[in-house]
Amino acid sequence: MENLTARVLEYQRSQTGLEGLVAEIAPRVLHYPRRRFGWDEDACSEFYLFFHPRLLRVLCRFRDQGKPFESYLSSVLHWQARSFSHQRKKDEQAWAMGFRLEPAAAPEPDEVHDPAWSPAPRRLASPRLRIADRRSLLFLVLKCCRRLQPEHLAAAAAATGVEPHRLADLVDRLRAGLEPAEQRLATLRERRNRAFSQARLLEAELAGRPDPGPAERLRLRLAAANRRMAAAIERMARVRRDPTNREVARVLGVPKGTVDCGLFWLKRRLSPGYDPDRERSA
């Protein structure tokens, strides 16, 4: 690690060797949240995209005070990861609201009895999105494929510029990949419900005030049932509900980094606090 510290100091003096430094530091940045906080692959990719523009400032601001560059980098990553996590929670709210559908247009009074009248197709309510963002919007639609209803398919296809049959095929392929997770979720849900029912029955038996010996055995069984229920709930929370960025990239035939970048910037634009002028000056 002394070699890396020396290379950073040499870069500060000569302004050469930046490409090699970034290539060596980038994997550390990408994998740091997984090692430190247990984040999934998609969250780690988003954090890397968030941190990458700041990497040059980190290299320039390092000062040799007896500690290696890795120690300085770790402290910066820790602070930035906490800041990113806080902001990501806010962005997730905008993410959930960014993919919504406006109600179909109501008929005019003189059109109510017109047999040729049909409701106007519903469209995605995304006033902040530009035409250039359609590909990113497609990534968002595919990430939300599990919640995409058939009546929303035409509106999603029109907004993303993809043929409806092509979009339906992509959605079906991603849903097929989620079937093992759905089966796992159903199994855990049944396990949780059985433990819950057993716990309620044991509580009812304990309410009858049995003898001390049987009561102690009932309490032990009740504690075991509660542990099984808590374990099932914890495992249910870890079951993924949506396709990963890697799976979306695979069905589209594009690099995973393209999906990472598209979703990252789309979520930034959907954020209420997004300021493009400030982003360009950062």
C-alpha positions as CSV (number, residue, x, y, z in Angstrom):
1,M,0.0,0.0,0.0
2,E,3.0,2.3,0.4
3,N,3.4,1.9,-3.4
4,L,-0.1,3.3,-3.9
5,T,0.6,6.1,-1.5
6,A,3.8,7.0,-3.4
7,R,2.0,6.8,-6.7
8,V,-0.7,9.2,-5.5
9,L,1.9,11.7,-4.3
10,E,3.8,11.3,-7.6
11,Y,0.5,12.1,-9.5
12,Q,0.1,15.2,-7.4
13,R,3.6,16.4,-8.3
14,S,3.6,15.4,-12.0
15,Q,-0.1,15.1,-13.0
16,T,0.7,11.8,-14.7
17,G,-0.4,8.2,-14.1
18,L,-4.1,9.1,-13.4
19,E,-5.5,6.3,-15.6
20,G,-3.5,3.6,-13.7
21,L,-4.6,5.0,-10.3
22,V,-8.2,5.1,-11.3
23,A,-8.1,1.5,-12.6
24,E,-6.6,0.3,-9.3
25,I,-8.9,2.3,-7.0
26,A,-12.2,1.8,-8.9
27,P,-12.7,-1.9,-7.7
28,R,-12.1,-0.7,-4.1
29,V,-14.8,1.9,-4.5
30,L,-17.2,-0.5,-6.2
31,H,-16.9,-3.3,-3.6
32,Y,-16.6,-1.1,-0.5
33,P,-20.4,-0.8,0.3
34,R,-20.8,-4.6,0.0
35,R,-17.9,-5.3,2.4
36,R,-18.8,-2.6,4.8
37,F,-22.6,-2.4,4.7
38,G,-23.7,-5.6,2.9
39,W,-25.3,-3.7,0.0
40,D,-26.4,-5.5,-3.1
41,E,-24.8,-5.3,-6.5
42,D,-27.1,-2.6,-7.9
43,A,-26.6,-0.3,-4.9
44,C,-22.9,-0.7,-5.1
45,S,-23.0,0.3,-8.8
46,E,-25.1,3.3,-8.0
47,F,-22.6,4.3,-5.3
48,Y,-19.7,4.0,-7.7
49,L,-21.4,6.3,-10.2
50,F,-22.1,8.7,-7.4
51,F,-18.5,8.7,-6.1
52,H,-16.6,8.5,-9.4
53,P,-16.8,12.3,-10.2
54,R,-15.3,12.9,-6.7
55,L,-12.4,10.5,-7.2
56,L,-10.2,13.2,-8.8
57,R,-10.7,15.5,-5.8
58,V,-9.8,12.7,-3.4
59,L,-6.5,12.1,-5.2
60,C,-5.7,15.8,-5.2
61,R,-6.7,16.4,-1.5
62,F,-4.7,13.6,0.0
63,R,-1.8,14.7,2.2
64,D,1.0,12.5,3.5
65,Q,0.7,12.7,7.3
66,G,2.1,9.3,8.2
67,K,-1.0,7.3,7.2
68,P,-1.3,5.4,3.9
69,F,-3.7,6.6,1.1
70,E,-5.9,3.5,1.7
71,S,-6.8,4.8,5.2
72,Y,-7.7,8.2,3.8
73,L,-9.7,6.6,1.0
74,S,-11.6,4.3,3.5
75,S,-12.6,7.3,5.7
76,V,-13.8,9.3,2.6
77,L,-15.7,6.3,1.3
78,H,-17.4,5.7,4.7
79,W,-18.6,9.3,4.9
80,Q,-19.7,9.4,1.2
81,A,-21.5,6.1,1.6
82,R,-23.5,7.3,4.5
83,S,-24.4,10.5,2.7
84,F,-25.3,8.5,-0.4
85,S,-27.5,6.1,1.6
86,H,-29.4,9.0,3.1
87,Q,-30.0,10.6,-0.2
88,R,-30.9,7.3,-1.8
89,K,-33.8,6.9,0.6
90,K,-35.2,10.2,-0.6
91,D,-34.6,9.3,-4.2
92,E,-36.5,6.0,-3.8
93,Q,-39.6,7.9,-2.9
94,A,-39.3,9.9,-6.1
95,W,-38.5,6.6,-7.9
96,A,-41.8,5.1,-6.7
97,M,-43.7,8.2,-7.9
98,G,-41.9,8.6,-11.1
99,F,-43.5,5.5,-12.7
100,R,-47.1,6.3,-12.6
101,L,-50.0,6.5,-15.0
102,E,-52.4,9.4,-15.6
103,P,-56.1,8.4,-15.8
104,A,-57.6,8.1,-19.2
105,A,-59.3,11.2,-20.6
106,A,-63.0,11.5,-19.8
107,P,-65.3,11.7,-22.8
108,E,-67.0,14.9,-23.8
109,P,-70.7,15.1,-23.2
110,D,-71.5,14.8,-26.9
111,E,-69.1,11.8,-27.2
112,V,-70.7,9.6,-24.5
113,H,-73.2,8.0,-26.9
114,D,-70.8,7.9,-29.9
115,P,-70.1,4.3,-30.7
116,A,-66.8,5.3,-32.4
117,W,-65.4,6.9,-29.2
118,S,-62.8,5.1,-27.2
119,P,-60.7,6.3,-24.3
120,A,-57.4,8.0,-25.2
121,P,-54.4,5.8,-24.4
122,R,-52.9,6.5,-21.0
123,R,-49.4,7.8,-20.9
124,L,-46.6,7.9,-18.4
125,A,-46.8,11.1,-16.3
126,S,-43.1,12.0,-16.5
127,P,-42.9,15.8,-17.3
128,R,-39.2,15.9,-16.4
129,L,-38.2,13.2,-18.9
130,R,-36.9,14.2,-22.3
131,I,-37.0,12.2,-25.6
132,A,-33.3,11.3,-25.0
133,D,-34.3,9.6,-21.7
134,R,-36.6,7.0,-23.3
135,R,-33.9,4.3,-23.1
136,S,-33.5,5.0,-19.4
137,L,-37.2,4.9,-19.0
138,L,-37.2,1.5,-20.6
139,F,-34.8,0.3,-17.9
140,L,-37.1,1.6,-15.3
141,V,-40.1,-0.1,-16.8
142,L,-38.3,-3.4,-16.9
143,K,-37.1,-3.0,-13.3
144,C,-40.7,-2.6,-12.4
145,C,-41.9,-5.5,-14.6
146,R,-43.3,-7.4,-11.6
147,R,-45.8,-4.6,-10.9
148,L,-46.5,-3.8,-14.6
149,Q,-50.2,-4.5,-15.3
150,P,-51.4,-5.6,-18.8
151,E,-53.5,-2.4,-19.1
152,H,-50.3,-0.3,-18.6
153,L,-48.3,-2.1,-21.3
154,A,-49.4,0.1,-24.2
155,A,-48.7,3.3,-22.3
156,A,-45.3,2.0,-21.3
157,A,-44.5,1.0,-24.9
158,A,-45.5,4.4,-26.2
159,A,-43.4,6.2,-23.6
160,T,-40.3,4.1,-24.2
161,G,-40.6,3.9,-28.0
162,V,-40.6,0.1,-28.0
163,E,-43.1,-2.0,-29.8
164,P,-45.8,-3.5,-27.4
165,H,-45.1,-7.1,-28.4
166,R,-41.3,-6.5,-27.9
167,L,-41.9,-5.0,-24.5
168,A,-44.3,-7.8,-23.5
169,D,-41.6,-10.3,-24.5
170,L,-38.9,-8.6,-22.4
171,V,-41.3,-8.4,-19.4
172,D,-42.2,-12.1,-19.7
173,R,-38.5,-13.1,-19.8
174,L,-37.7,-11.1,-16.7
175,R,-40.7,-12.4,-14.9
176,A,-39.7,-16.0,-15.7
177,G,-36.3,-15.3,-14.1
178,L,-38.1,-14.1,-10.9
179,E,-40.2,-17.3,-10.6
180,P,-37.6,-19.1,-8.3
181,A,-37.7,-16.0,-6.0
182,E,-41.5,-16.0,-6.0
183,Q,-41.6,-19.7,-5.1
184,R,-39.1,-19.0,-2.3
185,L,-41.2,-16.2,-1.1
186,A,-44.3,-18.3,-1.0
187,T,-42.5,-21.0,1.0
188,L,-41.3,-18.5,3.5
189,R,-44.7,-17.0,3.7
190,E,-46.3,-20.3,4.6
191,R,-43.6,-21.0,7.2
192,R,-44.3,-17.6,8.8
193,N,-48.0,-18.2,8.9
194,R,-47.6,-21.6,10.5
195,A,-45.3,-20.2,13.1
196,F,-47.7,-17.3,13.8
197,S,-50.7,-19.7,14.1
198,Q,-48.8,-22.0,16.5
199,A,-47.7,-19.0,18.6
200,R,-51.2,-17.7,18.9
201,L,-52.5,-21.2,20.0
202,L,-49.7,-21.4,22.6
203,E,-50.5,-18.0,23.9
204,A,-54.2,-19.1,24.3
205,E,-53.1,-22.2,26.3
206,L,-50.9,-20.0,28.5
207,A,-53.8,-17.7,29.2
208,G,-55.6,-20.6,30.8
209,R,-53.0,-20.6,33.6
210,P,-51.8,-24.2,33.5
211,D,-49.7,-25.8,36.2
212,P,-46.1,-24.5,36.5
213,G,-44.5,-27.5,34.8
214,P,-46.7,-27.5,31.7
215,A,-46.6,-23.7,31.6
216,E,-42.8,-23.6,31.4
217,R,-42.8,-26.1,28.5
218,L,-45.5,-23.9,26.7
219,R,-43.3,-20.9,27.2
220,L,-40.4,-22.6,25.6
221,R,-42.5,-23.8,22.7
222,L,-43.9,-20.2,22.3
223,A,-40.4,-18.8,22.3
224,A,-39.3,-21.3,19.6
225,A,-42.4,-20.4,17.5
226,N,-41.6,-16.7,17.7
227,R,-38.0,-17.3,16.7
228,R,-39.2,-19.3,13.6
229,M,-41.6,-16.5,12.7
230,A,-38.9,-13.8,13.1
231,A,-36.5,-15.9,11.0
232,A,-39.0,-16.4,8.2
233,I,-39.8,-12.7,8.2
234,E,-36.1,-11.8,8.0
235,R,-35.5,-14.2,5.1
236,M,-38.5,-12.8,3.3
237,A,-37.0,-9.4,3.5
238,R,-33.9,-10.7,1.7
239,V,-35.8,-12.3,-1.2
240,R,-35.4,-10.0,-4.2
241,R,-38.7,-8.8,-5.7
242,D,-37.4,-7.1,-8.9
243,P,-34.9,-8.1,-11.5
244,T,-31.3,-6.9,-11.1
245,N,-29.6,-4.4,-13.4
246,R,-27.5,-7.3,-14.7
247,E,-30.7,-9.3,-15.7
248,V,-32.2,-6.2,-17.4
249,A,-28.9,-5.7,-19.3
250,R,-28.9,-9.4,-20.4
251,V,-32.4,-9.4,-21.9
252,L,-31.7,-6.1,-23.7
253,G,-28.2,-7.2,-24.9
254,V,-26.5,-4.1,-23.5
255,P,-23.6,-3.7,-21.0
256,K,-24.6,-3.7,-17.3
257,G,-22.9,-0.3,-16.9
258,T,-25.3,1.2,-19.5
259,V,-28.3,0.1,-17.3
260,D,-26.5,1.3,-14.1
261,C,-25.9,4.8,-15.6
262,G,-29.3,5.1,-17.2
263,L,-31.2,4.3,-14.0
264,F,-28.8,6.4,-11.8
265,W,-29.3,9.6,-13.8
266,L,-33.0,8.9,-14.3
267,K,-33.5,8.6,-10.6
268,R,-31.5,11.9,-10.1
269,R,-33.8,13.7,-12.6
270,L,-36.9,12.3,-10.8
271,S,-35.5,13.6,-7.5
272,P,-37.3,16.8,-6.4
273,G,-33.9,18.3,-5.4
274,Y,-32.2,17.6,-8.8
275,D,-30.5,20.7,-10.2
276,P,-28.9,20.1,-13.6
277,D,-26.9,23.3,-13.5
278,R,-25.4,22.3,-10.1
279,E,-24.6,18.8,-11.5
280,R,-22.8,20.2,-14.5
281,S,-20.7,22.5,-12.3
282,A,-19.8,19.6,-9.8
